Amino acid sequence: MADAPHPGPRSPLAAAVGAFRRDRLGLAALCVVALFALLALAAPLVAAVYGKNPTEHYGQNEPGLLSPEGLPVLPGGGMSGEFWFGLEPGLGRDVFTQLLYGIRTSLLVAGASVVVIAVLGVVLGVTVGYLSGLADRVFTFVCGVLLAFPTLLLFLALSPIVQTRFVDPGENEPAWMQFTVLVVIFAAFGWVPLAMVLRTTVRSLRTREFVEAARAMGASRRHIVLRELLPNVWAPVLVHITVALPGIVTAEAALSFLGVGISEPIPDWGRMIARGSEVFYDDPTYMVFPGVTILLFVLAFNLLGDSVRDALDPRTRR
């Protein structure tokens, strides 16, 4: 009886997917991340079914919900069958829909920033890694300068400049401008670590046999970069994205906490925590919900990043 044919060697992508599917913690983290993304996309639909929105002042419009001091009357921050997570002290807005739309705010800023970071990091890192020489020296100098900048302090200084330069006195900064400034700042400094990693990776790949063979066959630089080098650097790009995105989410929340990120009336986790810290002793519940939400999101994304990195590393596969 003839032996059954042995399956051929699996591709690196198939091997990585197989390793990731065996990681139960990574799969659980992926489910949590997917849930957050689904809630962000379906926030208007969920809010419509729930019957509330994040901007209406329910506590001020309906008597008996807030005390004269502006605190929720019902225990647990005003939690009830009508207001699942309670009410915001003072304005009386619904906490559940604020959290729901806060996911959209965080993911929009972080997602757009990560896309720009990935494009800049890949283009510059791969190109400089292949060219070397003067381009490499200029690249190293620019990266050193950007890494020396205190990003948070720069944004604290830039925010009032943008406000006074492009917004008329007495008017609020448009939402698109707030998001654009955040994305530009995060992307302007966030591409550097990825580009440096890719530069090092490409410098080790450009002397490999498949690159030398393509060069010997007369392939152009563009062909070598796009067809030979670029397909071999997707793994560090994917790992960097899964690690950078939660970092941007927490950075955006920190800026809003300090009052220079996303402003009213756009729902934002950082601003919710800032408001919760002001009324913590009287209503600790309001601060718990955004704090726990950020914790779960960042923890899930960090665990997902660890699992992706392990799955892409051949040394960790069993």
Salt bridges, closest charged atoms under 4 A:
GLU82 OE2 - LYS52 NZ 3.88
GLU88 OE1 - ARG93 NE 2.60
ASP136 OD1 - ARG199 NE 2.41
ASP136 OD2 - ARG203 NH1 3.85
GLU212 OE1 - ARG215 NH1 3.06
GLU228 OE2 - HIS223 NE2 3.58
GLU264 OE1 - ARG93 NH1 2.99
GLU264 OE2 - ARG271 NE 3.26
GLU278 OE1 - ARG275 NH1 2.98
ASP306 OD1 - ARG309 NH2 2.76
ASP313 OD1 - ARG315 NE 3.17
